[in-house]
Amino acid sequence: MRPGSLIAKPMPVTNLHFLNARLDLTLIMSDIRAAVREAVDIAAEHADLPDFDVVIRSGERVITGWGVAGYAPAPGEVQITIDPPRFDAAALQRTLIHEIHHVIRWDGPGYGSSLGEALVTEGLAGHFVRQVLGGKPDPWDAVTPAPGLTRRAMNEWSQLGYDHAAWFLGGSKTIRRWTGYGLGHRLLAAFLERNPDEDAVTLATMPADHFRATMRMLAKSDGETVRAEAEDAPEAAPDAGVTPGGEQPTAEAQRGESGTG
């Protein structure tokens, strides 16, 4: 039952599927079931959850230091990968609750196809984890974007062909790992500070453009930081064939200067 509600809400139907033909998960299946059941129960105390399936597989492509990774590729579906020797129930629960918020959002605007939509979706999920379980932001949510990247993300807000791996997973030399998660978390933190009556549940299905003004505010502050750093930097004689910063501009940097804003 959600806090303040007088009518008990029916629990969601959560179907748990193990991909375990090779028995890699056998020794921890009971622990996984218990962790998933508890996570769903706790999440349901904060939000009305839709019915969904959870697919569990073993594998080594997991978050460094966590032994687990999650993915919500479609409405009503969560995929979880666990490295059995590194199984940790608390890490599984935090990962699952993050993905549960994605499931909620899938029944509204969806995950999104643009950079701005992805930033909002991930920022909301990170704040939902803290709303449900408390504690500090998860490591990816705690990443501080490098100077200039908030302004660049504002420029690329509506781009449908953005590089998701570069922004969120670290697949770029110009964007540090997990920057998209950290920026999304900061965006939602700034929005919630200005709108204290809202939270990750009330905003779960809010379209991304609702947060655009807050992103502009962050981008403006980021631009001022970049200008201040540039003014403090010592002058260097420009070399032929390079940018004033000393490097040939990458394709990513060029795209970042010509977004829609």
C-alpha beads as a LAMMPS data file, in Angstrom:
LAMMPS data file: protein, C-alpha beads

261 atoms
260 bonds

1 atom types
1 bond types

-500.0 500.0 xlo xhi
-500.0 500.0 ylo yhi
-500.0 500.0 zlo zhi

Masses

1 110.0

Atoms # bond

1 1 1 0.000 0.000 0.000
2 1 1 1.429 3.378 -0.976
3 1 1 2.038 5.846 1.884
4 1 1 -1.096 7.854 2.617
5 1 1 -3.365 5.489 0.704
6 1 1 -6.416 3.963 2.406
7 1 1 -6.939 1.301 -0.253
8 1 1 -4.468 -1.516 -0.715
9 1 1 -3.206 -1.728 -4.292
10 1 1 -2.935 -5.165 -5.896
11 1 1 0.634 -6.385 -6.188
12 1 1 1.973 -6.478 -9.741
13 1 1 2.380 -9.753 -11.551
14 1 1 6.127 -10.316 -11.702
15 1 1 7.199 -13.376 -13.680
16 1 1 10.764 -14.477 -12.976
17 1 1 12.534 -16.440 -15.729
18 1 1 15.917 -18.106 -15.284
19 1 1 18.057 -18.878 -18.343
20 1 1 19.818 -21.723 -16.582
21 1 1 20.150 -24.657 -18.967
22 1 1 23.847 -24.917 -18.035
23 1 1 23.098 -24.671 -14.301
24 1 1 25.340 -21.648 -13.677
25 1 1 22.677 -20.011 -11.486
26 1 1 21.474 -23.102 -9.629
27 1 1 23.327 -22.487 -6.360
28 1 1 22.045 -18.917 -5.997
29 1 1 18.539 -19.209 -7.456
30 1 1 16.820 -19.170 -4.083
31 1 1 18.796 -16.065 -3.048
32 1 1 17.918 -14.348 -6.337
33 1 1 14.219 -15.129 -5.880
34 1 1 14.252 -13.701 -2.351
35 1 1 16.113 -10.531 -3.430
36 1 1 13.787 -9.929 -6.378
37 1 1 10.672 -10.482 -4.287
38 1 1 11.877 -8.044 -1.612
39 1 1 12.865 -5.406 -4.178
40 1 1 9.471 -5.559 -5.879
41 1 1 7.666 -5.362 -2.524
42 1 1 9.674 -2.295 -1.464
43 1 1 9.217 -0.556 -4.812
44 1 1 5.474 -1.237 -4.687
45 1 1 5.284 0.691 -1.407
46 1 1 6.327 3.820 -3.298
47 1 1 4.723 3.443 -6.726
48 1 1 1.944 1.581 -8.518
49 1 1 3.902 -0.958 -10.523
50 1 1 2.789 -2.472 -13.823
51 1 1 3.010 -6.195 -14.483
52 1 1 6.408 -7.203 -15.842
53 1 1 8.798 -10.071 -16.541
54 1 1 12.324 -10.390 -15.177
55 1 1 14.767 -12.501 -17.181
56 1 1 17.871 -13.635 -15.265
57 1 1 20.973 -14.959 -17.024
58 1 1 24.557 -15.583 -15.971
59 1 1 27.444 -13.779 -17.602
60 1 1 30.571 -11.729 -17.066
61 1 1 29.426 -8.525 -18.815
62 1 1 28.383 -6.848 -15.579
63 1 1 29.080 -3.551 -13.813
64 1 1 32.610 -3.407 -12.460
65 1 1 32.574 -4.082 -8.739
66 1 1 28.877 -5.000 -8.671
67 1 1 28.620 -8.412 -10.330
68 1 1 25.298 -7.490 -11.937
69 1 1 23.936 -5.468 -14.848
70 1 1 20.380 -4.534 -15.833
71 1 1 18.480 -3.565 -18.958
72 1 1 14.833 -2.707 -19.681
73 1 1 14.598 -3.049 -23.473
74 1 1 10.820 -2.933 -23.888
75 1 1 7.553 -2.411 -21.999
76 1 1 7.070 -4.949 -19.216
77 1 1 10.532 -6.497 -19.566
78 1 1 13.665 -6.386 -17.423
79 1 1 16.820 -8.310 -18.236
80 1 1 19.378 -8.961 -15.516
81 1 1 22.855 -10.459 -15.946
82 1 1 24.595 -11.881 -12.872
83 1 1 28.149 -13.127 -12.480
84 1 1 27.445 -15.976 -10.002
85 1 1 30.772 -15.897 -8.098
86 1 1 30.241 -12.163 -7.456
87 1 1 26.531 -12.284 -6.640
88 1 1 25.446 -9.662 -4.123
89 1 1 21.769 -9.360 -3.157
90 1 1 21.964 -5.630 -2.353
91 1 1 23.538 -4.817 -5.724
92 1 1 20.863 -6.876 -7.476
93 1 1 18.105 -4.997 -5.648
94 1 1 19.472 -1.550 -6.470
95 1 1 19.884 -2.572 -10.102
96 1 1 16.399 -4.057 -10.301
97 1 1 14.724 -1.021 -8.713
98 1 1 16.502 1.211 -11.236
99 1 1 15.103 -0.954 -14.032
100 1 1 11.645 -1.051 -12.461
101 1 1 11.441 2.709 -12.878
102 1 1 12.260 2.230 -16.565
103 1 1 9.364 -0.237 -16.752
104 1 1 7.032 2.387 -15.277
105 1 1 8.268 4.984 -17.760
106 1 1 7.915 2.567 -20.694
107 1 1 4.140 2.712 -20.131
108 1 1 4.294 6.503 -20.539
109 1 1 6.631 8.246 -22.973
110 1 1 8.998 5.273 -23.123
111 1 1 12.750 5.252 -22.656
112 1 1 13.183 7.820 -25.412
113 1 1 15.093 8.162 -28.665
114 1 1 16.942 11.444 -28.137
115 1 1 19.793 12.357 -25.817
116 1 1 17.540 14.600 -23.726
117 1 1 14.970 11.834 -23.271
118 1 1 17.675 9.369 -22.218
119 1 1 19.137 11.830 -19.717
120 1 1 15.724 12.345 -18.112
121 1 1 14.908 8.622 -18.080
122 1 1 18.187 7.673 -16.422
123 1 1 18.089 10.601 -14.025
124 1 1 14.606 9.654 -12.861
125 1 1 15.611 6.012 -12.362
126 1 1 18.630 6.976 -10.284
127 1 1 16.534 9.212 -8.051
128 1 1 13.919 6.467 -7.711
129 1 1 16.590 4.133 -6.306
130 1 1 17.460 6.708 -3.647
131 1 1 13.788 7.408 -2.948
132 1 1 13.120 3.706 -2.358
133 1 1 16.362 2.485 -0.789
134 1 1 18.100 5.642 0.407
135 1 1 21.865 5.914 0.532
136 1 1 24.266 7.827 -1.667
137 1 1 23.893 8.036 -5.444
138 1 1 25.154 4.949 -7.217
139 1 1 28.676 5.321 -8.693
140 1 1 27.458 6.144 -12.217
141 1 1 25.000 8.741 -10.895
142 1 1 27.781 10.410 -8.901
143 1 1 29.957 11.159 -11.956
144 1 1 30.648 14.873 -12.443
145 1 1 30.491 15.895 -16.125
146 1 1 33.620 17.556 -17.440
147 1 1 33.362 21.307 -18.125
148 1 1 31.569 21.991 -21.392
149 1 1 29.676 18.710 -21.589
150 1 1 26.483 20.016 -19.989
151 1 1 26.347 22.778 -22.573
152 1 1 27.103 20.244 -25.303
153 1 1 24.309 17.975 -24.073
154 1 1 21.905 20.923 -24.202
155 1 1 22.947 21.531 -27.802
156 1 1 22.368 17.861 -28.638
157 1 1 19.196 17.519 -26.527
158 1 1 16.870 16.670 -29.439
159 1 1 19.307 14.649 -31.543
160 1 1 17.957 11.204 -32.375
161 1 1 21.268 9.896 -33.676
162 1 1 23.228 10.583 -30.507
163 1 1 25.932 8.113 -29.450
164 1 1 24.408 6.381 -26.431
165 1 1 27.528 4.334 -25.683
166 1 1 29.692 7.462 -25.682
167 1 1 27.439 9.420 -23.347
168 1 1 26.497 6.644 -20.933
169 1 1 28.976 3.775 -21.168
170 1 1 32.341 5.361 -21.855
171 1 1 32.760 4.590 -25.534
172 1 1 34.411 7.931 -26.388
173 1 1 37.761 9.625 -25.816
174 1 1 36.017 12.976 -25.288
175 1 1 33.390 11.904 -22.728
176 1 1 34.316 10.155 -19.510
177 1 1 32.565 6.939 -18.535
178 1 1 29.004 7.259 -17.163
179 1 1 28.779 10.981 -17.873
180 1 1 25.195 10.634 -19.125
181 1 1 24.084 9.054 -15.858
182 1 1 25.813 11.735 -13.793
183 1 1 24.374 14.529 -15.914
184 1 1 20.871 13.046 -15.795
185 1 1 21.111 12.747 -12.025
186 1 1 22.224 16.393 -11.713
187 1 1 19.438 17.517 -14.021
188 1 1 16.784 15.832 -11.881
189 1 1 18.394 17.046 -8.651
190 1 1 18.215 20.626 -9.911
191 1 1 14.617 20.190 -11.046
192 1 1 13.538 18.628 -7.741
193 1 1 15.229 21.410 -5.786
194 1 1 13.047 23.913 -7.646
195 1 1 9.948 21.690 -7.411
196 1 1 9.999 20.157 -3.896
197 1 1 6.474 18.708 -4.187
198 1 1 7.572 16.392 -7.020
199 1 1 9.587 13.187 -6.881
200 1 1 10.722 10.337 -9.149
201 1 1 7.278 8.729 -8.914
202 1 1 5.126 11.771 -9.679
203 1 1 7.445 12.574 -12.597
204 1 1 7.768 8.988 -13.855
205 1 1 5.794 9.552 -17.065
206 1 1 6.515 13.262 -17.564
207 1 1 7.772 14.087 -21.090
208 1 1 11.441 15.030 -21.267
209 1 1 10.809 18.553 -22.533
210 1 1 9.281 19.353 -19.140
211 1 1 12.878 19.383 -17.841
212 1 1 14.409 21.365 -20.682
213 1 1 14.334 24.748 -18.945
214 1 1 16.299 23.278 -16.029
215 1 1 18.812 21.861 -18.477
216 1 1 19.232 25.308 -20.047
217 1 1 19.959 26.710 -16.580
218 1 1 22.645 24.067 -15.975
219 1 1 24.095 24.623 -19.451
220 1 1 24.340 28.366 -18.850
221 1 1 26.235 27.777 -15.615
222 1 1 28.496 25.277 -17.404
223 1 1 29.226 27.828 -20.131
224 1 1 30.219 30.399 -17.542
225 1 1 32.574 27.861 -15.937
226 1 1 34.205 27.085 -19.271
227 1 1 34.699 30.784 -20.037
228 1 1 36.209 31.411 -16.607
229 1 1 38.658 28.531 -17.052
230 1 1 39.590 29.795 -20.498
231 1 1 40.297 33.274 -19.127
232 1 1 42.501 31.828 -16.383
233 1 1 44.467 29.621 -18.779
234 1 1 47.878 30.922 -19.999
235 1 1 48.042 32.019 -23.619
236 1 1 49.872 29.790 -26.064
237 1 1 51.013 30.622 -29.569
238 1 1 48.677 28.891 -32.033
239 1 1 50.223 26.284 -34.333
240 1 1 49.169 25.918 -37.948
241 1 1 46.613 23.222 -38.613
242 1 1 45.350 22.809 -35.042
243 1 1 42.593 24.375 -32.955
244 1 1 43.396 26.985 -30.276
245 1 1 43.156 24.175 -27.734
246 1 1 46.009 22.349 -29.462
247 1 1 44.033 19.450 -30.927
248 1 1 42.310 18.738 -34.188
249 1 1 38.551 18.778 -33.402
250 1 1 36.982 15.351 -33.265
251 1 1 33.756 14.463 -35.043
252 1 1 32.054 14.308 -31.646
253 1 1 33.218 17.817 -30.728
254 1 1 32.099 19.197 -34.065
255 1 1 28.639 17.709 -33.616
256 1 1 28.502 19.151 -30.093
257 1 1 28.942 22.674 -31.444
258 1 1 26.012 22.453 -33.868
259 1 1 23.118 20.979 -31.921
260 1 1 19.534 22.185 -31.768
261 1 1 19.703 23.769 -28.304

Bonds

1 1 1 2
2 1 2 3
3 1 3 4
4 1 4 5
5 1 5 6
6 1 6 7
7 1 7 8
8 1 8 9
9 1 9 10
10 1 10 11
11 1 11 12
12 1 12 13
13 1 13 14
14 1 14 15
15 1 15 16
16 1 16 17
17 1 17 18
18 1 18 19
19 1 19 20
20 1 20 21
21 1 21 22
22 1 22 23
23 1 23 24
24 1 24 25
25 1 25 26
26 1 26 27
27 1 27 28
28 1 28 29
29 1 29 30
30 1 30 31
31 1 31 32
32 1 32 33
33 1 33 34
34 1 34 35
35 1 35 36
36 1 36 37
37 1 37 38
38 1 38 39
39 1 39 40
40 1 40 41
41 1 41 42
42 1 42 43
43 1 43 44
44 1 44 45
45 1 45 46
46 1 46 47
47 1 47 48
48 1 48 49
49 1 49 50
50 1 50 51
51 1 51 52
52 1 52 53
53 1 53 54
54 1 54 55
55 1 55 56
56 1 56 57
57 1 57 58
58 1 58 59
59 1 59 60
60 1 60 61
61 1 61 62
62 1 62 63
63 1 63 64
64 1 64 65
65 1 65 66
66 1 66 67
67 1 67 68
68 1 68 69
69 1 69 70
70 1 70 71
71 1 71 72
72 1 72 73
73 1 73 74
74 1 74 75
75 1 75 76
76 1 76 77
77 1 77 78
78 1 78 79
79 1 79 80
80 1 80 81
81 1 81 82
82 1 82 83
83 1 83 84
84 1 84 85
85 1 85 86
86 1 86 87
87 1 87 88
88 1 88 89
89 1 89 90
90 1 90 91
91 1 91 92
92 1 92 93
93 1 93 94
94 1 94 95
95 1 95 96
96 1 96 97
97 1 97 98
98 1 98 99
99 1 99 100
100 1 100 101
101 1 101 102
102 1 102 103
103 1 103 104
104 1 104 105
105 1 105 106
106 1 106 107
107 1 107 108
108 1 108 109
109 1 109 110
110 1 110 111
111 1 111 112
112 1 112 113
113 1 113 114
114 1 114 115
115 1 115 116
116 1 116 117
117 1 117 118
118 1 118 119
119 1 119 120
120 1 120 121
121 1 121 122
122 1 122 123
123 1 123 124
124 1 124 125
125 1 125 126
126 1 126 127
127 1 127 128
128 1 128 129
129 1 129 130
130 1 130 131
131 1 131 132
132 1 132 133
133 1 133 134
134 1 134 135
135 1 135 136
136 1 136 137
137 1 137 138
138 1 138 139
139 1 139 140
140 1 140 141
141 1 141 142
142 1 142 143
143 1 143 144
144 1 144 145
145 1 145 146
146 1 146 147
147 1 147 148
148 1 148 149
149 1 149 150
150 1 150 151
151 1 151 152
152 1 152 153
153 1 153 154
154 1 154 155
155 1 155 156
156 1 156 157
157 1 157 158
158 1 158 159
159 1 159 160
160 1 160 161
161 1 161 162
162 1 162 163
163 1 163 164
164 1 164 165
165 1 165 166
166 1 166 167
167 1 167 168
168 1 168 169
169 1 169 170
170 1 170 171
171 1 171 172
172 1 172 173
173 1 173 174
174 1 174 175
175 1 175 176
176 1 176 177
177 1 177 178
178 1 178 179
179 1 179 180
180 1 180 181
181 1 181 182
182 1 182 183
183 1 183 184
184 1 184 185
185 1 185 186
186 1 186 187
187 1 187 188
188 1 188 189
189 1 189 190
190 1 190 191
191 1 191 192
192 1 192 193
193 1 193 194
194 1 194 195
195 1 195 196
196 1 196 197
197 1 197 198
198 1 198 199
199 1 199 200
200 1 200 201
201 1 201 202
202 1 202 203
203 1 203 204
204 1 204 205
205 1 205 206
206 1 206 207
207 1 207 208
208 1 208 209
209 1 209 210
210 1 210 211
211 1 211 212
212 1 212 213
213 1 213 214
214 1 214 215
215 1 215 216
216 1 216 217
217 1 217 218
218 1 218 219
219 1 219 220
220 1 220 221
221 1 221 222
222 1 222 223
223 1 223 224
224 1 224 225
225 1 225 226
226 1 226 227
227 1 227 228
228 1 228 229
229 1 229 230
230 1 230 231
231 1 231 232
232 1 232 233
233 1 233 234
234 1 234 235
235 1 235 236
236 1 236 237
237 1 237 238
238 1 238 239
239 1 239 240
240 1 240 241
241 1 241 242
242 1 242 243
243 1 243 244
244 1 244 245
245 1 245 246
246 1 246 247
247 1 247 248
248 1 248 249
249 1 249 250
250 1 250 251
251 1 251 252
252 1 252 253
253 1 253 254
254 1 254 255
255 1 255 256
256 1 256 257
257 1 257 258
258 1 258 259
259 1 259 260
260 1 260 261
